């Protein structure tokens, strides 16, 4: 991974940020319910508020990254996450848990769009180096996915090891992790040329500060970019499908007569596949080109969902206690193999899609000087994904209930999502036609950014 030093720092930050998150948040529900006696409704509200505060504020975080500069937004996000963990450590009732959860989510919302925005400059620079266009290294976002997955694997192991000393020990470890990240970034992450606060004086000449970021079409110009909004809505199908690892797949396991331990094995499979195959899958995507990569990725996602639909078990079925399998499924081995194949196809599609989507976002930004709302574009993409997951899960849950109540074909709830995946596979390549291949900021503006670049698996 021979990237520029700042790029390596930001990729390392992604890993450590995820370690600090996953060492705490997976155990939060158990601590609130078991240690502090909060009821299920209160626990659900706290966890929902954390997710909503992050997903809902991504666009706001991107706007702040454009206004403040990515460095300041990243550091502020770290500090807000530290404040959130400190509040959780001091919490003993619902109010403080809710406040701590909201602060934790807000920290991620400030951090992620700024990190991705800054890395996008490095991504363009690495792909237009001295070897010529199209012959550069793999997308920086491929490594972002890998380092994020490493953090998602290591974090729960650290948190589980610390739970023997209590939940406060896990929170203390998380605070230490984020403080260390903040200090490192403060000293090692330079201010990108041209990223100065609004209202700063304009100067000219090499090595001097440039004008404040130019806000193309206003601060919310990304919302007026109809092609980009359509791209975000179609691309968000990737996040909706991936989120079924948390929502619909556990229900499928239960219907197939498999206990919760198998869910952990599926998550492990997803992580192992990502770590082992992300690089070769990304290389295949680079050879295909972005349009065909998007089509192939969404067709894989659609195939995974179609397999889930075809092999789905009736919600009214009762698992056979003797054999440990659900009616209609020959054995637990077959059930596990089917689910593993479904997860494998879904993750392969996700590996093709996620780095490609992130690397394509700058192509939609109008060339309006040294900065034109890049953070807002990344923030809007993330917010669309969060809204789509919320809406998609609501529709899927509603269809699951209707299917069970009216004894429809068990695969019915999956049909809308399969249709969306096919629609995205057919439409996105056409949507990408005519987009410029080079940096949207102009080569002269990109060159200084490349000397001090910036940072998916979107940090949580």
QUIQUIHU-V530995 format. One record per backbone hydrogen bond with DSSP energy under -0.5 kcal/mol. NH is the residue of the N-H (numbers start at 1). CO is the residue of the C=O. If there is no record, write none. Layout:
NH & CO
NH & CO
This chain:
3 & 1
7 & 4
8 & 4
9 & 5
10 & 6
11 & 7
12 & 8
13 & 9
14 & 10
15 & 11
16 & 12
17 & 13
18 & 14
19 & 15
20 & 16
21 & 17
22 & 18
23 & 19
24 & 21
25 & 21
27 & 24
28 & 25
29 & 25
31 & 27
32 & 28
33 & 29
34 & 30
35 & 30
35 & 31
36 & 31
38 & 32
43 & 39
44 & 40
45 & 41
46 & 42
47 & 43
48 & 44
49 & 45
50 & 46
51 & 47
52 & 48
53 & 49
54 & 50
55 & 51
56 & 52
58 & 54
58 & 55
61 & 57
62 & 58
63 & 59
64 & 60
65 & 61
66 & 62
67 & 63
68 & 64
69 & 64
69 & 65
73 & 69
74 & 70
75 & 71
76 & 72
77 & 73
78 & 74
79 & 75
80 & 76
81 & 77
82 & 78
83 & 79
84 & 80
85 & 81
86 & 82
87 & 83
88 & 84
89 & 85
90 & 86
91 & 87
91 & 88
97 & 93
98 & 94
99 & 95
100 & 96
101 & 97
102 & 98
103 & 99
104 & 100
105 & 101
106 & 102
107 & 103
108 & 104
109 & 105
110 & 106
111 & 107
112 & 108
113 & 109
114 & 110
115 & 111
116 & 112
116 & 455
117 & 113
118 & 114
119 & 115
120 & 116
121 & 117
121 & 118
122 & 118
123 & 119
124 & 120
125 & 121
126 & 122
127 & 123
128 & 125
129 & 126
132 & 129
134 & 127
135 & 132
137 & 126
142 & 139
143 & 139
144 & 140
145 & 141
146 & 142
147 & 143
148 & 144
149 & 145
150 & 146
151 & 147
152 & 148
153 & 149
154 & 150
155 & 151
156 & 152
157 & 153
158 & 154
159 & 155
160 & 156
161 & 157
162 & 158
163 & 159
164 & 161
165 & 162
166 & 163
169 & 166
170 & 166
171 & 167
172 & 168
173 & 169
174 & 170
175 & 171
176 & 172
177 & 173
178 & 174
179 & 175
180 & 176
181 & 177
182 & 178
183 & 179
184 & 180
185 & 181
186 & 182
187 & 183
188 & 184
189 & 185
190 & 188
195 & 192
196 & 194
198 & 67
200 & 197
203 & 209
208 & 205
213 & 196
214 & 371
216 & 214
218 & 215
221 & 218
223 & 220
224 & 220
224 & 221
225 & 221
225 & 222
226 & 224
229 & 225
230 & 226
231 & 227
232 & 228
233 & 229
234 & 230
235 & 231
236 & 232
237 & 234
238 & 235
240 & 236
241 & 237
242 & 238
243 & 239
244 & 241
245 & 242
246 & 243
247 & 243
249 & 244
251 & 247
252 & 248
253 & 249
254 & 250
255 & 251
256 & 252
257 & 254
258 & 253
262 & 259
263 & 260
264 & 260
265 & 261
266 & 262
267 & 263
268 & 264
269 & 265
270 & 266
271 & 267
272 & 268
273 & 269
274 & 270
275 & 271
276 & 272
277 & 273
278 & 274
281 & 277
282 & 278
283 & 279
284 & 280
285 & 281
286 & 282
287 & 283
288 & 284
289 & 285
293 & 289
294 & 290
295 & 291
296 & 292
297 & 293
298 & 294
299 & 295
300 & 296
301 & 297
302 & 298
303 & 299
304 & 300
305 & 301
306 & 302
307 & 303
308 & 304
309 & 305
310 & 306
311 & 307
312 & 309
317 & 314
319 & 317
320 & 325
321 & 319
324 & 320
325 & 320
326 & 256
329 & 326
335 & 331
336 & 332
337 & 333
338 & 334
339 & 335
340 & 336
341 & 337
342 & 338
343 & 339
344 & 340
345 & 341
346 & 342
347 & 343
348 & 344
349 & 345
350 & 346
351 & 347
352 & 348
353 & 349
354 & 350
355 & 351
356 & 352
357 & 353
358 & 354
359 & 355
360 & 356
361 & 357
363 & 360
364 & 361
365 & 362
368 & 366
376 & 62
377 & 373
378 & 374
379 & 375
380 & 376
381 & 377
382 & 378
383 & 379
384 & 380
385 & 381
386 & 382
387 & 383
388 & 384
389 & 385
390 & 386
391 & 387
392 & 388
393 & 389
394 & 390
395 & 391
396 & 392
397 & 393
398 & 394
399 & 395
400 & 396
401 & 397
402 & 398
403 & 399
404 & 400
405 & 401
406 & 402
407 & 403
408 & 403
412 & 409
414 & 411
415 & 411
415 & 412
418 & 414
419 & 415
420 & 416
421 & 417
422 & 418
423 & 419
424 & 420
425 & 421
426 & 422
427 & 423
428 & 424
430 & 427
431 & 427
432 & 428
433 & 429
433 & 430
435 & 432
442 & 439
446 & 442
447 & 443
448 & 444
449 & 445
450 & 446
451 & 447
451 & 448
452 & 448
452 & 449
453 & 450
454 & 118
